[in-house]
Amino acid sequence: MADDKILQARVELRQMAKANLFKMAFCQKEKKCVLGGACPFLLEYQCILFCISEILGQGCQIEKLRLLSDEIDENEDKISLKGLKLAIGPCLPRLG
């Protein structure tokens, strides 16, 4: 019974215009996502929380931000190692 209510609400949300979904979500107080932190893309509809990004087929924005942050951290580590090698310069043989 509860599953049917959730599925029906999800179908209704998918049929709405994107602009209306975002208006509804942004007019509400930000909710905490299960993944952590407040998320402006969470919409409470018929007493059920839905992620607008996932309804629109784009996936969770918090997950995307975490993945992007991890990727940036990895790239910064690689860049700092390259910078360190360039700053030290090539090894010269000892002359004496």
C-alpha positions as CSV (number, residue, x, y, z in Angstrom):
1,M,0.0,0.0,0.0
2,A,2.8,2.4,1.0
3,D,4.8,1.4,-2.1
4,D,1.9,2.2,-4.3
5,K,1.6,5.6,-2.8
6,I,5.3,6.3,-3.4
7,L,5.2,5.1,-6.9
8,Q,2.1,7.1,-7.7
9,A,3.6,10.3,-6.2
10,R,6.8,9.6,-8.2
11,V,4.8,9.3,-11.5
12,E,3.0,12.6,-10.7
13,L,6.3,14.3,-10.1
14,R,7.8,13.0,-13.4
15,Q,4.8,14.4,-15.3
16,M,5.3,17.9,-13.9
17,A,7.4,20.5,-15.7
18,K,11.0,20.9,-14.5
19,A,10.4,24.5,-13.5
20,N,7.5,23.6,-11.3
21,L,9.5,20.9,-9.6
22,F,12.3,23.3,-8.8
23,K,9.9,26.0,-7.6
24,M,8.3,23.6,-5.3
25,A,11.6,22.4,-3.9
26,F,13.1,25.9,-3.5
27,C,10.0,27.2,-1.7
28,Q,10.5,24.6,1.0
29,K,13.0,24.6,3.8
30,E,16.1,22.6,2.8
31,K,16.0,19.0,4.0
32,K,18.9,16.8,5.0
33,C,19.8,14.2,2.5
34,V,20.5,10.6,3.5
35,L,24.0,11.0,2.2
36,G,24.6,13.9,4.5
37,G,24.2,17.6,4.5
38,A,21.3,19.9,3.4
39,C,20.2,19.4,-0.2
40,P,18.2,22.0,-2.1
41,F,17.1,19.3,-4.5
42,L,15.0,17.4,-1.9
43,L,11.3,17.9,-2.3
44,E,8.7,16.8,0.2
45,Y,5.6,15.8,-1.7
46,Q,2.7,14.0,-0.1
47,C,4.8,13.6,3.1
48,I,7.5,11.7,1.1
49,L,11.0,13.0,0.3
50,F,12.0,12.8,-3.3
51,C,15.3,13.9,-5.0
52,I,14.4,16.1,-7.9
53,S,17.7,15.3,-9.7
54,E,17.0,11.6,-9.6
55,I,13.4,12.1,-10.7
56,L,14.8,14.0,-13.7
57,G,17.2,11.1,-14.4
58,Q,20.4,13.1,-13.5
59,G,21.4,11.2,-10.4
60,C,22.2,12.6,-6.9
61,Q,24.0,16.0,-7.0
62,I,25.7,15.3,-3.6
63,E,27.2,12.1,-5.0
64,K,28.4,14.0,-8.1
65,L,30.0,16.7,-5.9
66,R,31.8,14.1,-3.8
67,L,33.1,12.3,-6.8
68,L,34.3,15.6,-8.4
69,S,35.9,16.6,-5.1
70,D,37.8,13.3,-4.9
71,E,38.9,13.7,-8.5
72,I,40.1,17.2,-7.8
73,D,42.0,16.0,-4.7
74,E,43.7,13.3,-6.8
75,N,44.7,15.7,-9.5
76,E,46.0,18.2,-7.0
77,D,48.2,15.5,-5.5
78,K,49.6,14.6,-8.9
79,I,50.2,18.3,-9.8
80,S,52.0,19.0,-6.5
81,L,54.3,16.0,-7.0
82,K,55.1,17.2,-10.5
83,G,55.7,20.7,-9.1
84,L,58.0,19.3,-6.5
85,K,60.1,17.4,-9.1
86,L,60.3,20.5,-11.3
87,A,61.4,22.7,-8.3
88,I,64.2,20.3,-7.4
89,G,65.4,20.0,-10.9
90,P,67.4,17.2,-12.5
91,C,70.0,15.4,-10.5
92,L,73.5,16.5,-11.3
93,P,76.5,14.2,-10.8
94,R,78.9,15.1,-8.0
95,L,82.1,16.8,-9.1
96,G,84.3,15.9,-6.3
